[in-house]
Amino acid sequence: MKQSVAHKLPKDIRERIKKLHARDRLYGTATVGERGQVVIPAEARKDLALKPGDQLVVAGNPDRKTLFLMKGNSLEQFIKMMLKHLSGSGMEDDARAYLEKMFGKLTTKKTITAKRT
């Protein structure tokens, strides 16, 4: 059986990843309406302080049939957090390339390419 990549990471990096996932929540399901609209569950809207008119970043992977939403004004903070947690893992360059590919059009290049000092 093939081991996951996570098992190959140093213990401190695995602990950082574990902390990242500690607050992950499943809020339920939503149904796509005829016009492509989705109602986000009330508990999620409350926890994430979503209000009418807020913009969301929509990303996904067609091959994996996955979709995720993120508050638009949280994108740069998310990128900085990801790079911080990967610091010292040897994966920073790969992460920067991936983040630039995924979110480069939605954020400043400086946020993604800035090296931590």
Contacts in CASP RR format, 6 or more apart in sequence:
PFRMAT RR
TARGET T0000
AUTHOR 0000-0000-0000
METHOD contacts of the structure
MODEL  1
MKQSVAHKLPKDIRERIKKLHARDRLYGTATVGERGQVVIPAEARKDLAL
KPGDQLVVAGNPDRKTLFLMKGNSLEQFIKMMLKHLSGSGMEDDARAYLE
KMFGKLTTKKTITAKRT
6 14 0 8 1.000
6 17 0 8 1.000
9 17 0 8 1.000
9 89 0 8 1.000
10 89 0 8 1.000
13 85 0 8 1.000
13 86 0 8 1.000
13 88 0 8 1.000
13 89 0 8 1.000
16 85 0 8 1.000
17 85 0 8 1.000
20 81 0 8 1.000
20 85 0 8 1.000
25 44 0 8 1.000
25 47 0 8 1.000
27 40 0 8 1.000
27 41 0 8 1.000
27 43 0 8 1.000
27 44 0 8 1.000
27 47 0 8 1.000
28 41 0 8 1.000
30 38 0 8 1.000
30 39 0 8 1.000
30 40 0 8 1.000
30 41 0 8 1.000
31 38 0 8 1.000
31 39 0 8 1.000
32 38 0 8 1.000
40 50 0 8 1.000
40 69 0 8 1.000
44 50 0 8 1.000
48 71 0 8 1.000
50 56 0 8 1.000
50 71 0 8 1.000
54 71 0 8 1.000
54 72 0 8 1.000
55 71 0 8 1.000
55 72 0 8 1.000
55 73 0 8 1.000
56 69 0 8 1.000
56 70 0 8 1.000
56 71 0 8 1.000
56 72 0 8 1.000
57 69 0 8 1.000
57 70 0 8 1.000
57 71 0 8 1.000
57 72 0 8 1.000
57 75 0 8 1.000
57 103 0 8 1.000
57 106 0 8 1.000
58 67 0 8 1.000
58 68 0 8 1.000
58 69 0 8 1.000
59 67 0 8 1.000
59 68 0 8 1.000
59 70 0 8 1.000
59 102 0 8 1.000
59 103 0 8 1.000
60 66 0 8 1.000
60 67 0 8 1.000
60 68 0 8 1.000
70 78 0 8 1.000
72 106 0 8 1.000
75 103 0 8 1.000
75 106 0 8 1.000
75 107 0 8 1.000
76 107 0 8 1.000
76 108 0 8 1.000
76 111 0 8 1.000
79 99 0 8 1.000
79 103 0 8 1.000
79 107 0 8 1.000
79 111 0 8 1.000
79 112 0 8 1.000
80 111 0 8 1.000
82 95 0 8 1.000
82 99 0 8 1.000
83 92 0 8 1.000
83 95 0 8 1.000
83 96 0 8 1.000
83 99 0 8 1.000
83 112 0 8 1.000
83 116 0 8 1.000
84 116 0 8 1.000
86 92 0 8 1.000
86 95 0 8 1.000
87 116 0 8 1.000
96 112 0 8 1.000
96 113 0 8 1.000
99 112 0 8 1.000
100 109 0 8 1.000
100 112 0 8 1.000
100 113 0 8 1.000
103 112 0 8 1.000
104 112 0 8 1.000
END
